[in-house]
Amino acid sequence: MVARITGPPDPTLADRLGELKLPVLIQWGELDRRIPLSDAHGFQRGIAGAELRIYLGAGHVPMEELLEATARDADAFLGPTLPGAR
């Protein structure tokens, strides 16, 4: 993880996003000052069927800043995981 954060960007990442063949929910803070919102849109374009949720007023970690909204969206995205879970 440290090498990924401190090292150079992976120039093949955008090309490899299309290899993902599973449901993806992207949760992004509108005011993220570490990673631009344009990256979220790039991930959505690169991953077939990815869903993007942008949280107004949230920064880099919307899952901590808007716990209820992000948890509700994640729950709806994941759906029931066990028989009779709802």
C-alpha positions as CSV (number, residue, x, y, z in Angstrom):
1,M,0.0,0.0,0.0
2,V,2.8,2.4,0.9
3,A,4.6,1.7,-2.4
4,R,1.4,2.3,-4.3
5,I,0.8,5.6,-2.6
6,T,4.4,6.9,-2.7
7,G,5.4,5.4,-6.0
8,P,4.8,6.7,-9.5
9,P,1.3,6.4,-11.0
10,D,0.6,3.1,-12.9
11,P,0.3,4.2,-16.5
12,T,-1.6,1.0,-17.4
13,L,-4.3,1.4,-14.8
14,A,-6.9,3.1,-17.0
15,D,-6.4,0.4,-19.6
16,R,-6.8,-2.3,-17.1
17,L,-10.1,-1.1,-15.5
18,G,-12.0,-2.8,-18.2
19,E,-10.7,-6.2,-16.9
20,L,-13.0,-5.8,-13.9
21,K,-16.0,-8.1,-14.4
22,L,-18.0,-7.6,-11.2
23,P,-20.4,-5.0,-9.8
24,V,-18.6,-1.8,-8.7
25,L,-20.0,1.0,-6.6
26,I,-17.8,4.1,-6.6
27,Q,-18.4,6.5,-3.7
28,W,-16.8,9.8,-4.1
29,G,-16.8,13.1,-2.1
30,E,-17.5,16.1,-4.3
31,L,-14.9,18.2,-2.4
32,D,-12.1,15.6,-2.4
33,R,-8.8,17.6,-2.5
34,R,-6.6,14.5,-2.8
35,I,-8.0,12.8,-5.8
36,P,-10.0,14.9,-8.3
37,L,-13.6,14.2,-9.1
38,S,-12.6,13.7,-12.8
39,D,-10.9,10.4,-11.6
40,A,-14.2,9.1,-10.4
41,H,-15.8,9.8,-13.7
42,G,-12.8,8.1,-15.4
43,F,-13.3,5.0,-13.2
44,Q,-16.9,4.9,-14.1
45,R,-16.2,5.1,-17.8
46,G,-13.5,2.4,-17.6
47,I,-15.5,-0.1,-15.6
48,A,-18.5,-1.5,-17.5
49,G,-21.7,-1.0,-15.5
50,A,-20.0,0.8,-12.6
51,E,-22.3,3.0,-10.5
52,L,-21.0,6.3,-9.3
53,R,-22.4,8.1,-6.2
54,I,-21.0,11.6,-5.6
55,Y,-21.6,13.0,-2.1
56,L,-22.1,16.8,-2.0
57,G,-20.2,18.5,0.6
58,A,-18.0,15.5,1.4
59,G,-14.2,15.3,1.0
60,H,-11.8,12.5,0.6
61,V,-13.5,10.0,2.8
62,P,-17.3,10.3,2.4
63,M,-17.8,6.9,4.1
64,E,-16.7,8.6,7.4
65,E,-18.1,12.1,6.7
66,L,-21.6,10.9,5.6
67,L,-21.9,7.5,7.2
68,E,-25.6,7.1,6.9
69,A,-25.9,8.1,3.3
70,T,-22.9,6.0,2.1
71,A,-24.0,3.0,4.1
72,R,-27.5,3.3,2.8
73,D,-26.2,3.4,-0.8
74,A,-23.8,0.5,-0.2
75,D,-26.6,-1.5,1.3
76,A,-28.9,-0.9,-1.6
77,F,-26.1,-1.7,-4.1
78,L,-25.1,-4.9,-2.4
79,G,-28.7,-6.1,-1.8
80,P,-29.5,-9.0,0.5
81,T,-26.5,-11.2,1.1
82,L,-28.1,-14.0,3.0
83,P,-31.5,-15.7,2.4
84,G,-34.1,-13.9,4.5
85,A,-31.7,-11.0,5.2
86,R,-34.5,-8.4,4.6
